[in-house]
Amino acid sequence: MKALVARSYGPVEDLVIADVPKPAPGPGQLLVRTEASALNAIDLALVTGGVKDHLPIQHPFVPGLDVTGVVEAVGEGVSRFTVGDRILAWNGVPSGGLAEYALVQDAHSAALRPATLGLAESAALPTAGLTAAALIDEAKLQAGENVLVVGASGGVGSFTVQLAKQTGAKVLATGRADEEDLLRRLGADVTVDYKTSDVTAEALRWAPGGVGVVIDLAQAGPALAGSAAAARPGGRLISPLGGPAAFDRGVTAIYTGTRTPEGRLEALAAQAAEGRLHVEISARYSFADAPQALADYAHKHLPGKVVITF
């Protein structure tokens, strides 16, 4: 079968489409004929070695955490899916979605694909949607509470804004000037152009005394202190990227990643299929152009999700 392959750690430009053995499902696994996959920032980090100290991979490596397709075979003990099912799944660090066939776990990280959910939307939803939902879990937003979402136009950010708005919170979202209309459509009450404005100053002008929650999807480490300064004393900063254990003025730091509680992916897919959760897709590529898709994703600012179809 054909797959997008990294032979070693290095720039994304080194990836090539190559022939690799077609996998066979082991116990608890599904073999899926891939119809589409989507790109995520972690794909770049895994390929380039940016996270190799705590998330090492084996080469040759096939990226692609998100996969949607048709179950072609099932391994021993599989109970939730059968041959012919159309599914969407989050594959985690093992990845493999950018190949004609991918192995998927028979777990809550996979779900049946609603008949009315588009192929590209199915591929774009798992990683970003599940991560955004985990962030909102930790935020514990109350109706009317102010929340600042930094990096709101990205894949995770676009879902985070919507899920925050669903709680009844008031959302201040950061993006570029040309993304204001997008952020408004996603549910942002106020937008800030981070290229030309001081985000913290604008947040404090909007919510004197500070916002209750900051969700920062763009920065990590010590740089998060700038975002934390927009929170009220005793407020919360949520991030999927990691940073200090705590911040000044009693601002709590909470770090989380993608989670797959039972029923979560099914619920997100149902919302998207019913039009209650918008899946923003900025670019679509064919699998033949997958190397170019990775390069563009690495070097261009592309809001929402980038999808590769087979």
C-alpha positions in Angstrom: 0.0 0.0 0.0 1.0 3.6 -0.4 1.8 5.7 2.7 3.4 9.1 3.5 6.6 8.1 5.2 9.3 9.7 7.4 12.5 7.7 7.2 14.1 9.6 10.1 13.7 12.8 12.1 14.0 15.8 9.9 12.2 18.5 8.1 8.7 17.8 6.7 10.1 18.3 3.2 11.9 14.9 3.6 8.6 13.0 3.7 7.8 10.9 0.6 5.0 8.7 -0.6 6.3 5.1 -0.6 5.2 1.5 -0.7 5.0 -0.1 2.7 3.5 -3.4 3.9 -0.3 -3.5 4.4 -0.9 -4.0 8.1 -3.0 -6.8 9.5 -5.2 -6.1 12.6 -4.2 -7.7 15.8 -6.3 -8.3 18.9 -8.6 -5.3 19.6 -7.7 -3.6 16.3 -9.5 -2.6 13.1 -8.0 -2.4 9.6 -9.5 0.7 8.0 -9.4 1.6 4.4 -8.6 5.3 4.7 -10.9 7.8 3.0 -9.5 11.0 4.6 -7.1 12.2 7.2 -6.4 15.6 8.8 -3.2 17.4 9.9 -2.4 18.5 13.5 0.5 20.4 15.0 1.6 17.2 16.8 2.2 15.6 13.4 4.9 18.2 12.7 6.4 17.7 16.1 6.6 13.9 15.8 8.1 14.1 12.3 10.7 16.7 13.0 11.7 15.3 16.4 10.4 18.2 18.4 8.9 15.9 21.0 11.2 12.9 20.7 12.4 13.2 24.3 9.0 12.3 25.7 7.2 11.0 22.6 9.7 9.0 20.6 8.6 7.2 17.4 9.9 4.3 15.4 11.0 4.8 11.8 9.8 4.4 9.1 6.9 6.5 10.5 3.6 7.3 9.0 2.0 10.4 10.4 -1.7 11.1 10.7 -3.6 11.0 14.1 -7.0 11.6 12.5 -8.5 9.0 10.2 -11.9 8.3 8.7 -12.7 5.3 6.5 -14.3 1.9 6.1 -13.5 -1.1 8.3 -12.1 -3.8 6.1 -11.1 -6.3 8.7 -11.2 -6.8 12.5 -8.9 -8.5 14.9 -9.7 -10.9 17.7 -11.9 -9.5 20.4 -13.3 -6.6 18.5 -16.9 -6.0 19.6 -17.9 -2.5 18.8 -17.4 -2.5 15.0 -17.9 -4.8 12.1 -16.6 -5.1 8.5 -18.2 -2.4 6.4 -18.7 0.1 9.2 -17.7 3.7 8.3 -15.8 5.2 11.3 -13.8 8.2 12.4 -11.0 7.9 14.9 -8.2 9.5 16.9 -5.1 7.3 16.6 -2.9 9.1 19.1 0.9 9.0 18.7 1.0 5.7 16.9 -0.6 7.7 14.0 -0.7 6.0 10.6 -3.7 7.9 9.1 -1.7 9.1 6.0 -1.8 5.8 4.4 -4.2 3.8 2.2 -4.9 1.5 5.2 -4.6 2.3 8.9 -4.8 0.3 12.1 -7.3 1.7 14.6 -8.0 0.6 18.1 -11.4 -0.8 19.1 -11.8 1.8 21.8 -13.6 5.0 22.7 -11.2 6.9 20.4 -13.2 5.5 17.5 -16.8 6.0 16.6 -19.3 5.3 13.9 -19.5 8.1 11.3 -22.9 9.7 11.1 -24.4 9.3 7.6 -24.9 13.0 7.3 -21.4 14.0 8.3 -19.1 14.9 5.4 -16.0 13.0 4.7 -13.6 15.9 5.3 -15.5 17.0 8.4 -15.2 13.5 9.8 -11.4 13.5 9.3 -11.0 17.0 10.8 -13.0 16.4 14.0 -11.3 13.8 16.2 -8.0 15.2 17.5 -9.0 18.9 17.6 -12.6 18.3 18.8 -11.5 15.8 21.6 -8.8 18.2 22.7 -11.1 21.2 22.8 -13.6 19.2 24.8 -11.0 18.2 27.3 -10.0 21.9 27.7 -13.6 22.9 28.3 -13.9 20.1 30.9 -11.1 21.6 32.9 -12.3 25.2 32.4 -15.5 24.5 34.2 -17.1 27.5 32.7 -20.2 29.1 34.1 -22.9 30.9 32.2 -21.9 34.5 31.8 -18.3 33.9 32.8 -15.6 35.7 30.7 -13.1 33.5 28.9 -10.1 34.4 26.7 -9.2 31.9 24.0 -5.7 32.6 22.6 -5.1 30.9 19.2 -8.8 30.7 18.5 -8.7 30.4 14.8 -6.7 27.1 14.7 -8.0 23.6 14.6 -8.4 23.2 18.4 -9.2 26.8 18.9 -12.1 26.8 16.4 -13.8 24.1 18.4 -12.8 25.6 21.8 -14.6 28.8 21.0 -17.8 27.0 20.0 -17.8 24.7 23.0 -17.1 27.6 25.4 -20.0 29.5 23.9 -22.3 26.5 24.4 -21.7 26.8 28.1 -23.1 30.3 28.1 -19.7 31.9 28.6 -18.7 35.2 27.0 -15.8 34.6 24.7 -12.9 36.9 23.7 -11.0 35.2 20.9 -7.6 36.1 19.4 -6.8 35.8 15.7 -5.6 37.8 12.7 -7.5 40.8 11.4 -8.8 38.8 8.4 -10.2 36.1 10.7 -12.6 38.3 12.6 -15.6 37.2 10.6 -14.7 33.5 11.1 -14.3 34.0 14.9 -17.6 35.8 15.1 -19.3 33.0 13.2 -17.8 30.5 15.7 -19.4 32.4 18.5 -16.8 34.9 19.7 -18.3 38.0 21.4 -15.2 40.0 21.0 -12.1 39.5 18.8 -8.5 40.8 19.1 -5.9 41.0 16.4 -2.9 39.6 18.1 -0.6 40.9 15.4 -1.4 44.5 16.1 -2.8 44.6 19.7 -1.6 43.7 23.2 -3.9 40.8 23.9 -3.6 41.1 27.7 -4.3 44.8 27.7 -7.3 44.3 25.5 -8.6 41.5 27.7 -8.4 43.7 30.8 -10.1 46.5 29.0 -12.9 44.1 28.1 -13.1 42.5 31.5 -11.7 44.9 34.1 -10.2 42.9 36.9 -9.4 40.0 34.6 -11.3 37.1 32.9 -12.3 34.1 34.8 -10.5 31.6 32.5 -7.7 31.9 29.9 -7.4 29.0 27.4 -4.1 29.4 25.6 -3.5 27.2 22.6 -0.6 29.1 21.1 2.1 29.5 23.7 3.9 27.2 26.1 6.3 27.4 29.0 7.2 30.8 30.5 5.4 32.6 27.7 2.1 31.6 29.3 2.7 34.2 32.1 1.7 36.9 29.7 -1.7 35.2 29.0 -2.1 34.4 32.7 -1.9 38.2 33.5 -5.2 38.5 31.7 -6.9 36.3 34.4 -8.5 37.7 37.5 -6.8 36.9 40.9 -7.6 33.3 41.6 -8.6 32.6 38.0 -7.6 29.7 35.8 -5.2 29.2 32.8 -5.8 26.1 30.7 -3.3 24.9 28.2 -2.6 21.7 26.2 1.1 22.6 25.8 2.6 22.7 29.3 4.2 25.4 31.4 4.7 26.7 34.9 3.0 24.9 37.8 1.3 28.2 38.9 1.2 31.9 38.2 1.1 35.2 40.1 -2.0 36.4 41.9 -3.2 32.8 42.6 -3.9 32.0 39.0 -4.2 28.2 38.7 -2.4 26.4 35.9 -4.1 23.4 34.4 -2.6 21.3 31.6 -4.4 18.7 29.7 -4.4 16.9 26.4 -6.6 14.8 24.1 -9.0 12.6 26.1 -11.5 10.0 24.9 -14.2 9.4 27.5 -16.9 7.0 26.5 -19.4 8.6 24.1 -17.4 11.9 23.7 -16.4 11.4 20.0 -19.9 10.1 19.2 -21.4 13.3 20.7 -19.1 15.6 18.9 -19.8 13.8 15.6 -23.5 14.1 16.2 -23.2 17.8 16.9 -21.3 18.3 13.7 -23.7 16.2 11.7 -26.6 18.2 13.0 -24.9 21.6 12.3 -24.5 22.5 16.0 -20.7 22.3 15.7 -19.0 23.9 12.7 -15.9 22.2 11.3 -13.8 24.8 9.7 -11.6 23.5 6.9 -9.2 25.9 5.2 -7.5 23.6 2.7 -8.0 20.2 1.1 -5.4 18.1 -0.7 -5.4 14.8 -2.5 -3.2 12.1 -1.0 -0.9 12.5 -4.0 -0.2 16.0 -2.8 0.3 15.0 0.9 4.0 16.0 1.0 2.9 19.5 -0.2 0.1 19.6 2.3 2.6 18.9 5.2 4.9 21.6 3.9 2.2 24.2 3.6 0.8 23.3 7.0 4.3 23.8 8.5 5.1 27.1 6.8 1.7 28.9 6.2 -0.9 30.2 8.5 -3.9 28.1 7.8 -7.0 28.6 10.1 -9.2 25.7 11.0 -8.2 22.3 9.7 -6.3 20.9 6.7 -7.7 17.7 5.2 -6.2 15.1 2.9 -8.5 12.8 1.0 -7.8 9.5 -0.7 
